[in-house]
Amino acid sequence: MATPIQIPPHGGALVDRVLEGSARGSALERASHAPKVTLNAVGLSDLELIGNGAFSPLTGFAVSADYHSVMDQMRLSDGSVWSIPVTLAVGREVAESLRIGDDVALVEEGGRLRGILELADKYDVEKEHEAETVFGTTESAHPGVARIYEGGEVYLGGDVWVIDGPMDAPFAEYQRSPLETRALFAARGWRRIVGFQTRNPIHRAHEYLTKVALEISDGLLVHPLVGETKADDIPADVRMRAYEVLLSKYYPLDRTLLSVYPAAMRYGGPREAIFHAIARKNYGCTHFIVGRDHAGVGSYYGTYDAQRIFDEFTPDELGITPLFFEHTFYCSKCADMASSKTCPHGDSDHLTLSGTKVREMLVSGEVPPAEFSRPEVAQVLMEAYRPEVTTT
């Protein structure tokens, strides 16, 4: 069977900034004489995703021209669509100690070397302007805005090289680079691949829309985000157990691939929907599911703002096809999953539960109704939320 033609990466070529062999040895020598900057969890995940091509065409942290262009126009300075600046913040004192043209060793907490930055630019963070343009608010209650406010005053820009990946990366069997997912898609003969971004367990509503997407595609990439999230989000290890049990029992395994996306959550609503779509294009997806309040938090974004933003770009310049879904629910009169597009009945016939309500049920040992969540998924969540019993 001929290898199927694959969707081109964003920008036309898959970036590879991961060093091996003699090139890695040379970089280790350079880094040993370079000043060090410690990356937080977001910086480390961004470094990894720049390095493996998930953030193609980015080759490093944003320089000033790209930072301002992305904020104000949702494009890189070369005109390519890009919706959220990928930046590296440091304190002013650290920035003043660094010189343009220098190498900067990028280390994790504890000092382990992870990469090297070829410093090309340093510039002031426009905290309120970035918050307003990227997140649509300057309120520090927004987790993405809080991250900006709590960060350093200066951004460092320039190309990066990855010297070493994370030690003992979680979910090792599901860790795949864009090159690896593309190879798997080709081996399976998939041409139309739907990507599904998730940071929550897959309940019946999400199951419904992913299976509708499977009806029009060759394969489904279930691609949970496992980087940094809010403290009250369900932990990644719990979610992964729920994904495993659901996919093993209710999905065709020859048409489904579970793989992790080691990115940090930015809670950027509409802009993050574009950001997520471009990344999944780089992983080889031709289509991307955009549901209700994609990447939203609180009440900062309208229910379908994350779908409307796609109208601001032509299909050719975005290069991946969004699949828009309405809010879905179980309808007692239809006796099935449905949405407002397919169900004629009123709200009183629809089963909908908030995340808060589901968490309350789990903590109290109450099983969510089967119409909302598969019992196997509910069991995983109940075990995770069950209060520990202490003895004296």
C-alpha positions as CSV (number, residue, x, y, z in Angstrom):
1,M,0.0,0.0,0.0
2,A,1.3,3.4,-0.9
3,T,2.2,5.8,1.9
4,P,-0.7,8.3,2.2
5,I,0.0,11.9,1.4
6,Q,0.3,13.8,4.7
7,I,-0.7,17.3,5.7
8,P,2.3,19.7,5.6
9,P,3.5,21.0,9.0
10,H,2.7,24.7,9.8
11,G,5.2,26.7,7.8
12,G,5.9,23.8,5.5
13,A,8.7,22.0,7.4
14,L,8.8,20.1,10.7
15,V,11.2,21.9,13.0
16,D,13.9,19.7,14.7
17,R,15.9,21.4,17.4
18,V,16.9,18.3,19.3
19,L,20.7,17.7,19.3
20,E,22.4,14.3,19.0
21,G,25.9,13.0,18.6
22,S,28.7,15.4,18.0
23,A,26.3,18.4,17.8
24,R,25.1,17.6,21.3
25,G,28.6,17.3,22.5
26,S,29.6,20.7,21.1
27,A,26.5,22.2,22.7
28,L,27.4,20.7,26.1
29,E,30.8,22.3,25.9
30,R,29.3,25.7,25.0
31,A,26.7,25.4,27.8
32,S,29.4,24.6,30.3
33,H,30.8,28.1,29.9
34,A,27.4,29.9,29.6
35,P,25.3,31.8,32.2
36,K,22.3,29.8,33.4
37,V,18.6,30.5,33.3
38,T,16.3,28.2,35.2
39,L,13.1,27.3,33.4
40,N,9.8,26.8,35.2
41,A,7.3,24.0,34.2
42,V,5.8,26.1,31.4
43,G,9.2,27.0,30.0
44,L,10.4,23.4,30.0
45,S,7.3,22.2,28.2
46,D,7.7,25.0,25.6
47,L,11.3,24.1,25.1
48,E,10.4,20.5,24.5
49,L,7.6,21.4,22.0
50,I,9.8,23.8,20.1
51,G,12.5,21.2,19.9
52,N,10.4,18.3,18.6
53,G,8.5,20.4,16.1
54,A,5.1,20.6,17.8
55,F,5.4,24.4,17.7
56,S,6.6,24.5,14.1
57,P,7.6,26.9,12.6
58,L,9.0,28.3,15.9
59,T,12.7,27.7,16.4
60,G,13.0,29.5,19.7
61,F,11.5,31.9,22.2
62,A,9.9,34.9,20.6
63,V,12.0,38.0,19.7
64,S,10.3,41.4,20.1
65,A,9.1,41.6,16.5
66,D,7.2,38.3,16.8
67,Y,6.0,39.1,20.3
68,H,4.3,42.3,19.2
69,S,3.0,40.9,15.9
70,V,1.4,37.9,17.6
71,M,-0.2,40.0,20.3
72,D,-1.6,42.6,17.9
73,Q,-2.2,40.6,14.7
74,M,-2.2,36.9,15.6
75,R,0.6,36.4,13.2
76,L,4.4,36.0,13.3
77,S,6.4,38.8,11.8
78,D,6.7,36.8,8.6
79,G,2.9,36.8,8.3
80,S,2.3,33.1,9.4
81,V,-0.7,32.6,11.6
82,W,0.2,32.3,15.3
83,S,-2.1,33.2,18.1
84,I,-0.1,33.1,21.5
85,P,3.4,34.3,22.0
86,V,5.8,31.7,23.3
87,T,8.1,33.6,25.5
88,L,10.8,33.3,28.2
89,A,10.6,35.7,31.1
90,V,13.4,36.6,33.5
91,G,13.9,39.2,36.1
92,R,15.5,42.5,35.1
93,E,18.7,41.8,37.0
94,V,19.2,38.5,35.2
95,A,18.5,40.1,31.9
96,E,21.0,42.9,32.5
97,S,23.7,40.3,33.1
98,L,23.2,38.7,29.7
99,R,24.6,40.0,26.4
100,I,23.0,39.7,23.0
101,G,24.9,37.1,21.0
102,D,25.7,35.0,24.1
103,D,24.7,31.4,24.7
104,V,22.5,30.9,27.7
105,A,22.3,27.5,29.3
106,L,18.7,26.5,30.0
107,V,18.4,24.4,33.1
108,E,15.6,22.9,35.2
109,E,15.1,23.4,38.9
110,G,18.1,21.6,40.5
111,G,20.4,22.6,37.7
112,R,20.1,19.8,35.2
113,L,20.9,21.1,31.7
114,R,18.0,20.9,29.3
115,G,19.0,23.2,26.4
116,I,20.8,26.2,25.1
117,L,19.4,29.6,24.0
118,E,21.3,31.7,21.4
119,L,20.3,35.1,22.8
120,A,19.2,37.4,20.0
121,D,16.9,39.8,21.8
122,K,15.8,41.0,25.2
123,Y,12.9,43.4,25.7
124,D,10.4,44.5,28.3
125,V,7.3,42.5,29.0
126,E,4.1,44.5,28.2
127,K,2.1,42.8,30.9
128,E,-1.2,44.5,30.7
129,H,-1.2,44.8,26.9
130,E,-0.3,41.1,26.6
131,A,-3.0,40.1,29.0
132,E,-5.6,42.2,27.2
133,T,-4.8,41.1,23.7
134,V,-4.0,37.4,24.3
135,F,-6.5,36.6,27.1
136,G,-9.1,39.4,26.7
137,T,-8.8,40.6,30.3
138,T,-6.3,42.2,32.7
139,E,-7.8,40.5,35.7
140,S,-5.3,38.5,37.7
141,A,-8.0,36.0,38.6
142,H,-7.5,34.6,35.1
143,P,-4.7,31.9,35.4
144,G,-3.1,32.9,32.1
145,V,-3.0,36.6,33.2
146,A,-1.7,35.7,36.6
147,R,1.2,33.7,35.0
148,I,2.2,36.9,33.1
149,Y,1.9,39.1,36.1
150,E,3.9,36.7,38.3
151,G,6.7,36.3,35.7
152,G,9.8,38.4,35.1
153,E,9.9,41.9,33.6
154,V,12.0,41.0,30.6
155,Y,11.7,38.5,27.8
156,L,14.6,36.7,26.3
157,G,14.3,35.8,22.6
158,G,16.3,33.7,20.3
159,D,16.8,30.2,18.8
160,V,17.0,27.2,21.1
161,W,18.5,23.8,21.0
162,V,17.3,20.9,23.1
163,I,20.2,19.0,24.7
164,D,18.2,16.6,27.0
165,G,14.6,15.8,27.4
166,P,12.8,15.3,30.8
167,M,14.0,12.4,33.0
168,D,11.4,9.8,33.7
169,A,8.8,11.6,31.5
170,P,5.3,10.5,32.7
171,F,3.2,8.2,30.5
172,A,6.3,7.1,28.6
173,E,4.4,4.7,26.3
174,Y,2.2,7.5,25.1
175,Q,5.0,10.1,24.6
176,R,5.3,10.6,20.8
177,S,6.8,13.5,18.9
178,P,5.1,14.9,15.7
179,L,7.5,12.8,13.6
180,E,6.4,9.7,15.5
181,T,2.7,10.3,15.3
182,R,3.0,11.0,11.6
183,A,4.9,7.8,11.1
184,L,2.1,5.9,12.9
185,F,-0.6,7.5,10.8
186,A,1.3,6.6,7.6
187,A,1.8,3.0,8.8
188,R,-1.9,2.7,9.5
189,G,-2.8,4.2,6.1
190,W,-4.7,7.1,7.7
191,R,-5.2,10.2,5.5
192,R,-8.0,12.0,7.4
193,I,-7.0,12.3,11.0
194,V,-9.1,14.1,13.6
195,G,-7.3,15.6,16.7
196,F,-9.1,15.9,20.0
197,Q,-7.6,18.1,22.7
198,T,-8.7,17.4,26.2
199,R,-7.7,18.3,29.8
200,N,-10.7,16.6,31.4
201,P,-12.0,13.0,31.5
202,I,-14.0,12.0,28.4
203,H,-17.6,11.8,29.5
204,R,-20.5,10.7,27.2
205,A,-20.8,14.2,25.6
206,H,-17.2,14.1,24.5
207,E,-17.4,10.5,23.5
208,Y,-20.4,11.4,21.2
209,L,-18.6,14.1,19.3
210,T,-15.4,12.2,18.9
211,K,-17.3,9.2,17.5
212,V,-19.2,11.5,15.1
213,A,-15.8,12.8,14.0
214,L,-14.7,9.2,13.5
215,E,-17.6,8.6,11.1
216,I,-16.0,11.1,8.6
217,S,-12.3,10.2,9.2
218,D,-9.8,7.4,9.0
219,G,-8.6,7.8,12.6
220,L,-8.9,9.7,15.8
221,L,-5.9,11.1,17.8
222,V,-7.0,11.4,21.4
223,H,-4.4,14.0,22.6
224,P,-4.7,14.9,26.2
225,L,-2.7,17.9,27.5
226,V,-0.5,16.6,30.4
227,G,1.6,19.7,31.1
228,E,0.9,22.3,33.8
229,T,-2.8,23.0,34.6
230,K,-4.8,24.7,37.4
231,A,-4.6,23.1,40.8
232,D,-8.3,22.2,40.7
233,D,-8.1,20.5,37.4
234,I,-8.3,16.7,37.5
235,P,-4.7,15.4,37.7
236,A,-3.2,13.9,34.5
237,D,-2.5,10.5,35.9
238,V,-6.2,10.1,36.9
239,R,-7.4,11.3,33.5
240,M,-5.0,8.9,31.7
241,R,-6.5,5.9,33.6
242,A,-9.9,7.1,32.6
243,Y,-8.9,7.5,28.9
244,E,-7.3,4.0,28.9
245,V,-10.4,2.2,30.3
246,L,-12.8,4.1,28.0
247,L,-10.8,3.6,24.8
248,S,-10.2,-0.1,25.6
249,K,-14.0,-0.8,26.0
250,Y,-15.8,1.7,23.8
251,Y,-13.6,2.7,20.8
252,P,-12.2,0.8,17.8
253,L,-8.5,0.5,18.7
254,D,-7.4,0.1,15.1
255,R,-8.9,3.6,14.4
256,T,-7.9,5.4,17.6
257,L,-4.6,6.5,18.9
258,L,-4.0,7.7,22.5
259,S,-0.9,10.0,22.8
260,V,0.0,12.7,25.2
261,Y,0.6,16.4,24.5
262,P,3.1,17.6,27.1
263,A,2.1,21.3,26.8
264,A,1.1,23.7,29.6
265,M,-2.5,24.9,29.6
266,R,-2.8,28.6,29.0
267,Y,-6.6,29.0,29.3
268,G,-6.6,31.3,26.4
269,G,-10.0,30.5,25.0
270,P,-10.3,31.5,21.3
271,R,-6.6,32.2,20.8
272,E,-5.7,28.9,22.4
273,A,-8.1,27.0,20.1
274,I,-6.0,28.3,17.2
275,F,-2.8,27.5,19.1
276,H,-4.1,23.9,19.7
277,A,-5.2,23.4,16.2
278,I,-1.8,24.4,14.7
279,A,0.0,22.1,17.1
280,R,-2.2,19.2,16.1
281,K,-1.6,20.0,12.4
282,N,2.1,19.6,13.2
283,Y,1.4,16.2,14.7
284,G,-0.2,15.2,11.4
285,C,-3.9,15.8,12.0
286,T,-6.0,17.1,9.1
287,H,-9.0,18.0,11.2
288,F,-9.4,19.4,14.8
289,I,-12.4,19.3,17.1
290,V,-13.5,22.6,18.6
291,G,-16.3,22.3,21.0
292,R,-18.1,24.4,23.5
293,D,-15.9,26.9,25.4
294,H,-12.6,25.4,24.1
295,A,-9.7,26.2,26.4
296,G,-12.0,28.5,28.5
297,V,-11.9,29.3,32.1
298,G,-14.6,31.0,34.3
299,S,-16.8,33.3,32.3
300,Y,-14.1,35.1,30.4
301,Y,-15.2,33.9,26.9
302,G,-18.4,33.4,25.1
303,T,-19.6,29.9,24.6
304,Y,-18.7,29.7,20.9
305,D,-16.0,32.4,20.7
306,A,-13.4,29.7,20.1
307,Q,-15.2,28.6,17.0
308,R,-15.9,32.1,15.6
309,I,-12.2,33.0,15.7
310,F,-11.4,30.6,12.9
311,D,-13.4,32.9,10.6
312,E,-10.5,35.4,10.9
313,F,-8.2,33.2,8.8
314,T,-8.5,31.6,5.4
315,P,-8.5,27.8,5.2
316,D,-5.2,27.8,3.3
317,E,-3.3,29.9,5.8
318,L,-4.5,27.9,8.7
319,G,-4.1,24.6,6.9
320,I,-6.2,22.4,9.2
321,T,-10.0,21.9,9.1
322,P,-11.9,22.7,12.3
323,L,-14.9,20.6,13.2
324,F,-17.4,22.7,15.2
325,F,-19.7,21.0,17.7
326,E,-22.6,22.4,19.7
327,H,-23.0,21.6,23.4
328,T,-24.1,17.9,23.6
329,F,-26.2,16.2,26.3
330,Y,-28.3,13.1,26.9
331,C,-31.9,13.6,26.0
332,S,-34.4,11.4,27.8
333,K,-37.0,11.7,25.1
334,C,-34.5,11.0,22.3
335,A,-33.1,8.3,24.6
336,D,-29.7,9.2,23.1
337,M,-26.9,11.7,23.0
338,A,-27.8,14.8,21.0
339,S,-27.2,18.5,20.6
340,S,-29.4,21.5,19.8
341,K,-28.8,20.8,16.2
342,T,-30.4,17.4,16.4
343,C,-32.7,17.4,19.4
344,P,-36.1,19.2,19.3
345,H,-36.8,18.8,23.1
346,G,-36.5,21.2,25.9
347,D,-33.9,21.7,28.6
348,S,-36.0,19.7,31.1
349,D,-35.4,16.6,29.0
350,H,-31.6,17.1,28.9
351,L,-29.1,15.8,31.4
352,T,-26.3,18.2,32.0
353,L,-24.0,18.3,35.0
354,S,-21.4,20.9,35.8
355,G,-17.8,19.9,36.6
356,T,-18.3,21.2,40.1
357,K,-21.4,19.0,40.6
358,V,-19.6,15.9,39.3
359,R,-16.7,16.5,41.7
360,E,-19.1,16.8,44.6
361,M,-20.8,13.5,43.6
362,L,-17.4,11.8,43.3
363,V,-16.2,13.0,46.7
364,S,-19.4,11.9,48.4
365,G,-19.2,8.5,46.8
366,E,-22.1,9.0,44.5
367,V,-21.8,7.5,41.0
368,P,-22.6,10.0,38.2
369,P,-25.5,8.7,36.1
370,A,-24.6,6.4,33.2
371,E,-26.1,8.9,30.7
372,F,-23.4,11.4,31.8
373,S,-20.4,9.1,32.2
374,R,-19.5,5.5,31.4
375,P,-19.5,3.5,34.7
376,E,-15.8,2.5,34.1
377,V,-14.8,6.1,33.9
378,A,-16.8,7.0,36.9
379,Q,-15.2,4.2,38.9
380,V,-11.7,5.6,38.1
381,L,-12.7,9.0,39.2
382,M,-14.4,7.8,42.3
383,E,-11.3,5.9,43.4
384,A,-9.2,9.1,42.9
385,Y,-11.6,11.3,44.7
386,R,-12.4,9.0,47.6
387,P,-11.2,10.6,50.8
388,E,-8.4,8.7,52.5
389,V,-9.4,6.9,55.7
390,T,-7.0,7.6,58.5
391,T,-6.7,5.5,61.7
392,T,-5.4,6.5,65.1
